[in-house]
């Protein structure tokens, strides 16, 4: 298991100690869980569950259930 050193001011150190104690975790475990939570490379499940839930989303065309919109004519070069 690797180790890192954090330099914290006294106020921040106190916040870490209070939060870790409130969650019943060591300071190391509490910081590690924060890193896992905020450094994840995937969307949270509760966010993914919202996909497609908004039938009246402004970008969706009412007449086209698939949401396809005709492409804008483009200028040639």
C-alpha positions as CSV (number, residue, x, y, z in Angstrom):
1,X,0.0,0.0,0.0
2,X,1.4,3.4,-1.0
3,X,1.6,6.4,1.3
4,X,1.3,10.1,0.6
5,X,2.0,13.2,2.7
6,X,-0.5,16.0,3.0
7,X,0.3,19.4,4.4
8,X,-2.8,20.9,6.0
9,X,-3.3,24.1,7.9
10,X,-4.7,23.6,11.4
11,X,-8.3,24.5,10.5
12,X,-8.3,21.9,7.6
13,X,-6.7,19.3,9.8
14,X,-9.4,19.8,12.4
15,X,-12.1,19.4,9.7
16,X,-10.5,16.1,8.6
17,X,-10.3,14.8,12.1
18,X,-13.9,15.8,12.9
19,X,-15.3,14.3,9.6
20,X,-13.4,11.1,10.0
21,X,-14.5,10.6,13.6
22,X,-18.1,11.4,12.6
23,X,-18.0,8.7,10.0
24,X,-16.3,6.2,12.3
25,X,-13.2,6.0,10.0
26,X,-9.5,6.6,10.3
27,X,-8.3,9.8,8.7
28,X,-6.5,7.8,6.1
29,X,-9.6,5.8,5.2
30,X,-11.8,8.9,5.1
31,X,-9.4,10.7,2.8
32,X,-9.1,7.6,0.6
33,X,-12.8,7.3,0.2
34,X,-13.1,11.0,-0.8
35,X,-10.4,10.4,-3.4
36,X,-12.3,7.4,-4.8
37,X,-15.5,9.3,-4.8
38,X,-14.2,12.4,-6.6
39,X,-11.6,10.9,-8.9
40,X,-13.9,8.3,-10.4
41,X,-14.1,8.2,-14.2
42,X,-17.7,7.2,-14.5
43,X,-21.0,8.9,-13.9
44,X,-22.8,8.1,-10.6
45,X,-25.6,5.5,-10.9
46,X,-28.2,8.0,-9.8
47,X,-27.1,10.4,-12.6
48,X,-27.2,7.6,-15.2
49,X,-30.7,6.7,-14.1
50,X,-31.9,10.1,-15.3
51,X,-31.0,9.5,-18.9
52,X,-34.1,9.7,-21.1
53,X,-36.4,10.7,-18.2
54,X,-37.2,14.1,-19.5
55,X,-39.7,13.8,-22.3
56,X,-40.1,17.5,-22.6
57,X,-36.3,18.3,-22.8
58,X,-36.0,21.4,-25.0
59,X,-33.7,19.7,-27.6
60,X,-36.3,17.0,-28.4
61,X,-38.7,17.6,-31.3
62,X,-42.3,17.1,-30.4
63,X,-43.3,15.7,-33.8
64,X,-40.3,13.3,-34.0
65,X,-40.3,10.7,-31.3
66,X,-36.7,9.7,-32.2
67,X,-35.6,13.3,-31.7
68,X,-34.0,13.5,-35.1
69,X,-33.6,17.0,-36.5
70,X,-32.8,17.8,-40.1
71,X,-29.1,18.9,-40.6
72,X,-28.4,22.5,-41.2
73,X,-27.4,23.3,-44.8
74,X,-23.6,23.7,-45.0
75,X,-21.5,26.1,-47.0
76,X,-19.1,24.7,-49.5
77,X,-15.5,25.8,-49.7
